[in-house]
Amino acid sequence: MSETPTYRKIIHIDMDAFYASVEQMDNPSLRGKPVAVGGSENRGVVSAASYEARKFGVRSAISGVLAKKYCPHIIFVRPRFDRYKEISSKIHKIFHDYTDLVEPLSLDEAYLDVTQNKKGNPSASLIAQEIRQRILNEVGLTASAGISVNKFVAKIASDYNKPNGQKTVNPDEVESFLEDLPIRKFYGVGKVTTEKMYQLGIFTGTDLKARSLDFLEKHFGKSGVFYYHVVRGIHNSEVKPSRTTKSVAAEHTFDVNLSSEIFMLEQLERIATSLEKRLKRHTISGKTVTLKIKYSDFTQQTRSKTLPYFISDKSLIMETVEELLYQEKMKDSVRLLGISLSNLNTEEKKAVVVQLKFTF
């Protein structure tokens, strides 16, 4: 007699247009209107767009100029990251009422492993529904969820019924769900890879599944192995509660382009002050200082130096930044400057997590 297969129960929670939704919640005059967080009609990049703005084609990462062109009546709002962190903290406290196996991906999304959970609820779908309702009642925002046997499928499913919806892909539905999925919807398949797959005649999960492992390795290298397995519903990555910080950064986009190194140093001092505060708050130091420069033509350059010792003080950071700034001549006026510290003193602590698996 064959054993009943065992599966993990994974939920992916994704807040709906998080930054823009927080702004609309805090400012009722913005509700129902197209809002872009970040950017402006003259410059800058959009960090997030409300659903009202998305109808016009406004998306995160496009320029404010383009956003204004797509939607002439768009309202630009300056981002308030401290507020977003505050709200995110409240949401994560709700997650931890159900499980300690919570892996944050960003302020607005996380994976939860509820195979075993604090409520003793055998239904991952009902848990997701309850969490979404609590976020709405206690925070005032809507969230969407994907529920399935692994992180890959749950991530894709959470986008299925957005906004304010959820989708469960049961164990016996995983392969057919992935077979029917357009290849551009596969998590981890970006624009460039999608175009390459189209050229190879791969448009859906079914097309991908029909390709051999050798074929996918030949055309996509190590990623080919990943594609081969995930389209078959095989993705064994566990939900990891602790994500190690690999770098800490601060940057600023200027209203007027800078053309003098003297003015740049003044701004870098301010950026370094902000970076130092973050480092001190989390007792982090690092050895590698990187200066990020974005020019007026949007080309980007990074210059790095690794020191033989850990630093976190603004004075030591600026000493290295100044050296990097004068390392070579600027090729154009500058619209953005940033400083990051990596090669940190945060050693990764590998916790052994035993995840018991039960019938879904």
C-alpha positions as MATLAB code, in Angstrom:
seq = 'MSETPTYRKIIHIDMDAFYASVEQMDNPSLRGKPVAVGGSENRGVVSAASYEARKFGVRSAISGVLAKKYCPHIIFVRPRFDRYKEISSKIHKIFHDYTDLVEPLSLDEAYLDVTQNKKGNPSASLIAQEIRQRILNEVGLTASAGISVNKFVAKIASDYNKPNGQKTVNPDEVESFLEDLPIRKFYGVGKVTTEKMYQLGIFTGTDLKARSLDFLEKHFGKSGVFYYHVVRGIHNSEVKPSRTTKSVAAEHTFDVNLSSEIFMLEQLERIATSLEKRLKRHTISGKTVTLKIKYSDFTQQTRSKTLPYFISDKSLIMETVEELLYQEKMKDSVRLLGISLSNLNTEEKKAVVVQLKFTF';
ca = [
       0.000    0.000    0.000;
       1.511    3.321   -1.082;
       2.002    6.089    1.482;
       0.000    9.307    1.286;
       2.319   11.993   -0.110;
       3.332   14.745    2.308;
       3.564   18.429    1.480;
       4.484   21.690    3.077;
       1.866   24.418    3.356;
       3.317   27.731    2.184;
       1.561   31.115    2.045;
       2.924   34.098    0.164;
       1.374   37.367    1.385;
       1.757   40.415   -0.853;
       0.359   43.801    0.171;
      -1.621   45.576   -2.568;
       0.213   48.645   -3.955;
       1.680   49.005   -0.477;
       3.393   52.430   -0.465;
       0.607   54.068   -2.468;
      -2.075   52.396   -0.349;
      -0.465   53.704    2.861;
      -0.487   57.221    1.401;
      -4.151   56.911    0.413;
      -5.029   55.537    3.855;
      -3.268   58.384    5.660;
      -4.565   61.073    3.312;
      -8.261   60.530    2.399;
      -8.045   63.189   -0.341;
      -5.850   60.772   -2.339;
      -8.314   57.885   -2.247;
      -9.641   56.816   -5.614;
      -7.049   58.959   -7.404;
      -3.951   58.013   -9.429;
      -0.991   58.302   -7.056;
       2.728   57.804   -7.681;
       5.051   57.502   -4.705;
       8.421   58.971   -5.613;
       9.471   60.798   -8.743;
       8.044   64.050  -10.048;
       6.839   65.420  -13.344;
      10.374   66.693  -14.017;
      12.632   63.873  -12.838;
      13.081   60.954  -10.440;
      11.778   57.400  -10.514;
       8.402   56.074   -9.366;
       8.727   53.737   -6.351;
       5.100   52.624   -6.355;
       1.823   53.378   -8.113;
      -1.770   53.097   -6.941;
      -4.135   50.830   -8.861;
      -5.851   53.937  -10.246;
      -2.480   54.995  -11.740;
      -1.697   51.507  -13.027;
      -4.738   51.649  -15.293;
      -2.845   54.287  -17.269;
       0.323   52.184  -17.500;
       2.147   53.804  -14.576;
       4.414   51.269  -12.881;
       7.234   51.274  -10.354;
      10.726   51.929  -11.772;
       9.520   54.153  -14.633;
      10.545   57.815  -14.668;
       8.298   60.513  -13.236;
       8.360   62.199  -16.648;
       6.939   59.068  -18.286;
       4.363   58.645  -15.511;
       3.146   62.212  -16.166;
       2.969   61.490  -19.890;
       0.898   58.330  -19.337;
      -1.346   59.972  -16.745;
      -1.398   63.815  -16.927;
      -3.467   64.113  -13.733;
      -1.231   61.843  -11.633;
      -0.413   62.995   -8.084;
       3.213   62.615   -7.001;
       3.821   61.929   -3.301;
       7.168   61.957   -1.526;
       7.940   58.518    0.006;
       7.868   58.135    3.816;
       9.861   54.989    4.502;
       9.685   55.312    8.284;
       5.902   55.159    8.021;
       6.034   52.138    5.678;
       8.364   50.339    8.132;
       5.981   51.121   10.987;
       3.025   49.623    9.097;
       5.119   46.651    7.938;
       6.070   45.910   11.544;
       2.374   45.707   12.524;
       1.689   43.330    9.637;
       4.602   41.068   10.570;
       3.345   40.854   14.147;
       0.119   39.416   12.746;
       2.136   36.841   10.756;
       3.934   35.732   13.914;
       0.617   35.027   15.624;
       0.359   32.062   13.243;
       3.949   30.861   12.732;
       7.531   31.786   13.507;
       8.581   30.513   10.077;
       8.196   33.915    8.388;
      10.614   34.962    5.642;
      10.306   38.666    4.769;
      11.151   39.513    1.161;
      10.585   43.239    1.564;
       8.422   45.603    3.615;
       5.318   44.465    1.744;
       5.667   40.730    1.162;
       6.658   37.565    3.000;
       6.522   33.781    2.930;
       4.909   31.871    5.792;
       5.275   28.151    6.429;
       2.071   27.068    8.207;
       2.555   23.303    7.888;
       2.565   23.392   11.668;
       1.020   26.568   13.030;
       0.205   28.180   16.363;
      -3.556   28.023   15.717;
      -3.606   24.301   15.003;
      -5.545   25.041   11.819;
      -5.032   22.325    9.159;
      -6.201   24.623    6.333;
      -3.536   26.964    4.904;
      -6.237   28.619    2.785;
      -8.318   29.519    5.845;
      -5.240   30.813    7.646;
      -4.417   33.065    4.678;
      -7.994   34.336    4.622;
      -7.889   35.061    8.352;
      -4.543   36.882    8.087;
      -5.805   39.048    5.226;
      -8.945   39.928    7.196;
      -6.894   40.845   10.261;
      -4.598   43.087    8.191;
      -7.673   44.868    6.849;
      -9.297   45.216   10.284;
      -6.203   46.084   12.324;
      -4.089   48.018    9.805;
      -6.627   49.219    7.242;
      -4.969   47.834    4.112;
      -5.743   44.994    1.723;
      -3.412   42.095    0.953;
      -3.377   39.255   -1.540;
      -2.190   35.707   -0.918;
      -0.991   32.645   -2.759;
      -1.152   29.233   -1.096;
       0.577   26.081   -2.276;
       3.132   23.354   -1.579;
       6.240   25.481   -2.175;
       7.448   29.074   -2.298;
       7.669   29.219   -6.101;
       4.032   28.304   -6.760;
       2.733   30.348   -3.799;
       4.543   33.446   -5.124;
       2.967   33.093   -8.563;
      -0.477   32.345   -7.081;
      -0.493   35.507   -4.941;
      -0.545   37.606   -8.116;
      -3.489   35.713   -9.567;
      -6.453   37.455   -7.879;
      -4.910   40.825   -7.031;
      -5.937   43.112   -5.492;
      -7.526   41.852   -2.275;
      -7.810   38.214   -3.281;
      -6.156   34.850   -2.861;
      -5.573   31.661   -4.806;
      -4.828   28.164   -3.574;
      -3.015   25.698   -5.811;
      -3.549   22.265   -4.268;
      -0.916   19.516   -4.608;
      -2.772   17.692   -7.380;
      -3.224   20.965   -9.307;
       0.384   22.200   -9.286;
       1.605   20.673  -12.535;
      -1.482   21.587  -14.577;
      -1.397   25.116  -13.086;
       2.208   25.560  -14.220;
       1.607   23.948  -17.623;
      -1.118   26.466  -18.454;
       0.905   29.447  -17.208;
       2.390   31.907  -19.733;
       6.182   31.777  -19.418;
       6.354   35.506  -18.622;
       4.371   34.771  -15.428;
       7.020   32.388  -14.088;
       8.712   33.949  -11.069;
      12.398   34.464  -11.881;
      11.880   34.686  -15.647;
      12.584   38.319  -16.488;
      12.028   40.295  -19.670;
      15.295   39.273  -21.353;
      14.851   35.581  -20.526;
      11.225   35.705  -21.680;
      12.330   37.029  -25.092;
      14.974   34.308  -25.329;
      12.398   31.633  -24.489;
      10.027   33.036  -27.108;
      12.795   32.708  -29.689;
      13.206   29.067  -28.676;
       9.469   28.438  -29.051;
       8.756   28.365  -25.308;
       5.583   30.314  -24.570;
       3.899   28.339  -21.789;
       4.755   25.942  -18.994;
       3.805   23.074  -21.294;
       6.404   24.226  -23.820;
       9.020   24.513  -21.085;
       8.201   21.068  -19.717;
       8.671   19.541  -23.168;
      12.340   20.658  -23.277;
      14.995   18.299  -21.957;
      17.342   19.120  -19.097;
      20.284   19.114  -21.533;
      18.491   21.594  -23.802;
      17.699   23.981  -20.940;
      21.221   23.736  -19.495;
      22.701   24.436  -22.921;
      20.639   27.603  -23.408;
      20.256   28.873  -19.827;
      23.154   27.370  -17.847;
      22.450   26.770  -14.150;
      19.114   28.554  -14.481;
      18.100   25.831  -16.942;
      18.231   23.272  -14.118;
      15.993   25.533  -12.027;
      13.453   25.912  -14.879;
      13.457   22.150  -15.503;
      12.507   21.404  -11.911;
      10.081   24.219  -11.067;
       7.847   23.557  -14.068;
       7.419   20.077  -12.585;
       6.459   21.592   -9.227;
       9.819   20.746   -7.641;
      11.146   23.583   -5.476;
      12.504   22.588   -2.080;
      13.691   25.957   -0.781;
      12.602   26.282    2.850;
      11.062   29.351    4.448;
      14.031   30.978    6.197;
      13.049   33.258    9.093;
      16.405   35.070    9.267;
      17.685   36.815    6.156;
      21.252   38.053    6.552;
      21.872   41.681    5.613;
      24.576   41.791    2.938;
      24.847   45.549    2.507;
      23.505   48.805    3.915;
      23.013   51.788    1.612;
      21.727   55.332    1.384;
      21.268   57.446   -1.752;
      19.628   60.603   -3.014;
      18.314   61.855   -6.364;
      18.786   65.603   -6.797;
      16.270   68.120   -8.099;
      19.080   69.864   -9.987;
      22.024   67.985  -11.504;
      25.376   68.482   -9.797;
      28.432   69.353  -11.876;
      30.979   70.229   -9.177;
      32.771   67.729   -6.937;
      32.582   70.295   -4.106;
      28.762   70.271   -4.232;
      28.835   66.471   -4.507;
      30.935   66.195   -1.352;
      28.409   68.330    0.539;
      25.626   65.982   -0.500;
      27.712   62.889    0.201;
      28.256   64.167    3.750;
      24.487   64.164    4.263;
      24.124   60.716    2.701;
      26.943   59.383    4.900;
      25.192   60.803    7.980;
      22.029   58.902    7.064;
      24.034   55.734    6.414;
      25.865   56.036    9.736;
      22.528   56.251   11.607;
      21.335   53.024   10.008;
      24.597   51.252   10.771;
      24.622   52.360   14.422;
      20.952   51.461   14.873;
      21.666   47.860   13.873;
      25.251   47.703   15.226;
      26.568   46.876   11.770;
      29.985   47.690   10.319;
      31.658   46.720    7.062;
      34.865   46.720    5.076;
      33.793   47.575    1.518;
      32.669   51.127    0.692;
      30.929   51.665   -2.654;
      30.159   55.014   -4.255;
      27.240   54.950   -6.690;
      27.011   57.679   -9.331;
      24.145   58.114  -11.780;
      24.765   60.681  -14.501;
      22.302   62.989  -16.246;
      22.156   60.591  -19.218;
      21.019   57.851  -16.747;
      24.222   55.838  -17.123;
      25.452   54.470  -13.822;
      28.888   53.902  -12.332;
      30.096   52.313   -9.097;
      33.500   52.696   -7.480;
      34.502   50.491   -4.541;
      37.312   50.065   -2.058;
      37.786   47.316    0.528;
      39.534   48.243    3.754;
      41.508   45.869    6.007;
      39.212   46.692    8.953;
      35.510   47.182    9.744;
      34.104   50.720    9.826;
      30.774   52.364   10.611;
      31.756   55.947   11.474;
      30.780   58.701    9.069;
      34.294   60.230    9.141;
      35.939   56.983    8.027;
      33.250   56.345    5.421;
      33.694   59.851    3.993;
      37.472   59.468    3.916;
      37.059   56.526    1.538;
      34.180   58.133   -0.391;
      36.252   61.244   -1.083;
      39.065   59.081   -2.421;
      36.617   57.241   -4.676;
      35.027   60.496   -5.865;
      38.371   61.858   -7.070;
      39.507   58.487   -8.410;
      38.620   59.580  -11.918;
      37.062   62.561  -13.618;
      33.285   62.841  -13.855;
      32.062   62.247  -17.374;
      28.878   64.339  -17.011;
      26.687   66.134  -14.482;
      25.299   63.912  -11.732;
      21.623   63.289  -10.858;
      22.048   60.679   -8.104;
      24.679   59.774   -5.520;
      24.699   56.828   -3.152;
      26.968   55.178   -0.609;
      26.800   51.545    0.470;
      28.753   49.453    2.934;
      29.136   45.717    2.338;
      31.419   42.859    3.420;
      29.656   43.254    6.770;
      30.379   41.888   10.221;
      27.010   40.123   10.286;
      27.976   36.459   10.176;
      25.244   34.214    8.893;
      23.934   31.972   11.641;
      22.565   28.831   10.112;
      19.684   27.607   12.246;
      18.618   24.025   11.771;
      14.874   24.140   11.194;
      13.001   20.852   11.220;
       9.909   21.205    9.051;
       7.527   18.304    9.522;
       5.374   17.631    6.489;
       1.730   16.666    6.553;
      -0.996   16.080    4.022;
      -2.076   19.404    2.521;
];
